[in-house]
Amino acid sequence: HRLNNLFSDLIEIAKLEYREDLLRPTRFDLQALIAEVGEMLEPRADEKGLELTYDNPPLVVEADRNRIRQVVTNLIDNAIAY
């Protein structure tokens, strides 16, 4: 599963390097996105006896939400794994 995610990420990076117009920036609340990813990964953290905390004030940013979600997911997933 992790190898498949890594492979998908590498393909996405290659696409972005080839076509920069694939980025689709929008305004969104970064904290809401972090909470969404945290809730999704909470069962994995629980299995390892870890507690995820992500209580921050709202922060509106303009970026490609899907790409940022991918980065946040990878960071939290790696933190849980290691």
URQUIUR-V675253 format. One record per run of one state. SS is the DSSP state (a for helix, b for strand, c for the rest). FROM is the first residue (numbers start at 1). LEN is the number of residues. If there is no record, write none. Layout:
((SS,FROM,LEN) (SS,FROM,LEN))
This chain:
((c,1,1) (a,2,17) (c,19,1) (a,20,3) (c,23,2) (b,25,5) (a,30,18) (c,48,12) (b,60,5) (a,65,17) (c,82,1))
